[in-house]
Amino acid sequence: MKGIERMERFYRRTRSSKKKNQDKKVYRNFFKYSLDIFFSLIMLIILFIPMLFISFFIKVDSKGPVFFKQIRFGLNSKPFIIYKFRSMVINAPVKANQDFDDIKSHLTKVGFFIRKFSIDEWPQLWNVLKGDMSIIGPRALADTDRIVLNLRKQNGADKVRPGITGLAQIHGRNNITDQKKAFFDAEYAENLSAINDLKIIFKTIVLVLGRKGIFKDGQ
């Protein structure tokens, strides 16, 4: 009897796990993707005029292009070009944000303002609309964050599209270790759901309004 009970518990867990994976796939491949396209399009329309003003001020404030473009790694670790408002001087060193001793010394005046309120992230809505990214997901990282990228391959966090904000961002952003970033990324991919995405959006709004975690502690 005990053997039969164990087998029944095993089959119940297996069915539960399969259902969870199916629900996750449906949400990720249909609902989440559809919502990403819809909201990114709406936000690009709403923010079109403000983005024109930001572009003007960036151009007037310092030499260099309006947009910062860089190769990042997304779904299944495939590379794509990310778009952000340029916030740094054109001769700033190319390295991860947390590796700067004093990142503010490399920011332009307008760049400091748009970083402070996360406005530099707005052009990534174009990446979402293109399908390179999602609104919620692991941070889209460059080759300068190779440690985290390698950990994502190992823990399966690269199986979801990167996002403008995500679980790691609301748990410290630039103030947590590479290992913790990869851990939160894997946790997000494993527990992908609409409820978790809504929680992350709410927490992100709170953090942006409070301007927390934008710069590494001590900067």
C-alpha positions in Angstrom: 0.0 0.0 0.0 2.8 2.4 0.9 4.4 1.8 -2.5 1.1 2.6 -4.3 0.7 5.8 -2.2 4.2 6.9 -3.1 3.5 6.3 -6.8 0.2 8.3 -6.6 2.0 11.2 -4.9 4.7 11.0 -7.6 2.2 11.1 -10.5 0.3 14.0 -8.8 3.5 16.0 -8.5 4.4 15.2 -12.1 0.9 16.3 -13.4 1.1 19.4 -11.3 4.6 20.2 -12.6 3.5 19.6 -16.3 0.5 21.9 -15.8 2.7 24.6 -14.3 5.1 24.4 -17.2 2.2 24.5 -19.7 0.7 27.5 -18.0 4.1 29.2 -18.0 4.6 28.6 -21.7 1.1 29.9 -22.6 1.7 33.1 -20.6 5.2 33.6 -21.9 4.6 32.8 -25.6 1.1 34.4 -26.0 -0.2 36.6 -23.2 3.1 38.2 -22.1 4.4 38.7 -25.6 1.0 40.3 -26.7 1.0 42.6 -23.7 4.6 43.6 -24.4 3.7 44.6 -27.9 0.6 46.4 -26.9 2.0 48.4 -24.0 5.3 49.2 -25.7 3.4 50.7 -28.7 1.1 52.7 -26.4 4.0 54.0 -24.4 6.0 55.0 -27.4 3.0 57.0 -28.7 2.5 58.7 -25.3 6.2 59.4 -24.8 6.9 60.5 -28.4 6.9 64.3 -27.6 8.8 64.0 -24.3 11.4 61.9 -26.1 11.8 64.6 -28.7 12.5 67.1 -26.0 15.0 64.8 -24.3 16.7 64.2 -27.6 17.1 67.9 -28.1 18.5 68.5 -24.7 21.0 65.6 -25.0 22.2 67.1 -28.3 22.6 70.6 -27.0 24.2 69.5 -23.7 27.2 67.5 -25.1 28.9 66.2 -28.2 27.9 62.8 -29.4 24.8 60.9 -30.6 21.4 61.1 -28.9 21.1 57.3 -28.6 23.5 54.9 -26.9 23.6 51.6 -28.9 25.3 48.5 -27.7 25.3 44.8 -28.3 23.5 43.0 -25.5 22.5 39.3 -25.1 18.9 38.2 -24.9 16.7 35.2 -25.4 18.8 32.0 -25.6 21.9 34.3 -25.2 21.5 35.6 -28.7 23.0 39.1 -29.4 20.9 42.2 -30.3 21.4 45.9 -30.4 19.9 47.8 -27.5 18.8 51.4 -27.6 19.0 53.9 -24.7 19.4 57.7 -24.4 23.1 58.5 -24.2 23.8 59.7 -20.6 27.6 59.6 -20.6 30.3 61.7 -22.3 31.5 60.1 -25.6 35.0 59.2 -24.2 33.6 57.3 -21.1 35.2 53.9 -20.6 33.2 50.8 -21.7 32.5 48.7 -18.6 29.7 47.6 -16.3 28.1 50.2 -14.2 29.1 48.6 -10.9 32.8 48.6 -12.0 33.0 52.4 -12.1 34.6 54.0 -9.1 32.8 57.3 -9.7 30.3 56.9 -12.5 28.9 60.4 -12.0 32.1 61.9 -13.3 31.4 60.4 -16.7 27.8 61.5 -16.9 26.7 64.6 -18.8 24.4 67.1 -17.0 21.4 65.9 -18.9 22.7 62.3 -18.5 22.7 62.6 -14.7 19.1 63.8 -14.8 17.8 61.1 -17.1 19.7 58.4 -15.2 18.3 59.7 -11.9 14.7 59.2 -13.1 15.5 56.2 -15.4 14.4 58.2 -18.4 17.5 56.8 -20.3 15.6 53.5 -20.4 12.7 54.7 -22.5 14.1 53.9 -26.0 14.2 50.2 -24.9 10.5 50.2 -25.6 11.5 50.0 -29.3 13.4 46.8 -28.4 10.3 45.5 -26.8 8.2 46.3 -29.8 10.8 44.6 -32.1 10.6 41.5 -29.9 14.2 41.7 -28.6 13.1 42.4 -25.1 10.1 42.2 -22.7 9.0 44.9 -20.3 9.7 42.5 -17.4 12.6 40.1 -17.4 16.3 39.7 -16.6 18.4 42.7 -17.3 19.8 42.9 -20.9 23.5 42.6 -20.3 26.6 43.3 -22.4 29.8 41.3 -22.7 31.2 43.4 -19.8 28.9 41.3 -17.5 30.2 38.0 -18.8 30.1 36.4 -15.3 26.3 36.9 -15.1 25.8 35.9 -18.7 27.6 32.6 -18.1 25.7 31.9 -14.9 22.4 32.5 -16.8 23.3 29.9 -19.4 23.9 27.4 -16.6 20.7 28.2 -14.6 18.3 28.6 -17.5 17.7 32.3 -17.0 18.5 33.1 -20.6 15.4 31.1 -21.7 13.2 34.2 -21.3 13.5 37.6 -23.0 15.4 40.2 -21.1 13.4 43.1 -19.6 13.6 46.8 -19.0 13.1 45.9 -15.3 13.1 42.7 -13.5 13.5 40.8 -10.2 17.2 41.5 -9.8 16.5 45.3 -10.4 14.0 45.5 -7.5 16.4 43.6 -5.2 19.3 46.0 -5.4 20.1 46.7 -9.0 23.7 47.9 -9.0 24.3 47.0 -5.3 24.1 43.2 -5.5 26.7 40.6 -6.5 26.9 38.9 -9.9 25.9 35.7 -8.2 22.8 37.2 -6.7 21.8 38.8 -10.0 22.0 35.4 -11.7 20.0 33.8 -8.8 17.2 36.3 -9.1 17.2 36.0 -12.9 16.8 32.2 -12.6 14.1 32.6 -10.0 12.2 34.9 -12.3 12.4 32.4 -15.2 11.4 29.5 -13.0 8.4 31.3 -11.5 7.2 33.2 -14.6 3.6 34.4 -14.1 1.3 37.4 -14.6 1.1 37.9 -10.8 4.9 38.1 -10.4 5.2 40.5 -13.3 2.6 42.8 -11.7 4.5 42.7 -8.4 7.7 43.7 -10.2 6.0 46.6 -12.1 4.6 47.9 -8.8 7.9 47.6 -7.0 9.8 49.2 -9.9 7.5 52.3 -9.8 8.1 52.7 -6.1 11.9 52.4 -6.6 12.0 54.8 -9.6 10.0 57.4 -7.7 12.3 56.9 -4.7 15.4 56.9 -7.0 16.8 53.9 -5.2 19.5 51.6 -6.6 20.3 53.7 -9.6 23.9 54.3 -8.6 26.1 51.9 -6.6 26.3 52.7 -2.9 29.0 55.2 -2.2 28.5 57.0 -5.5 
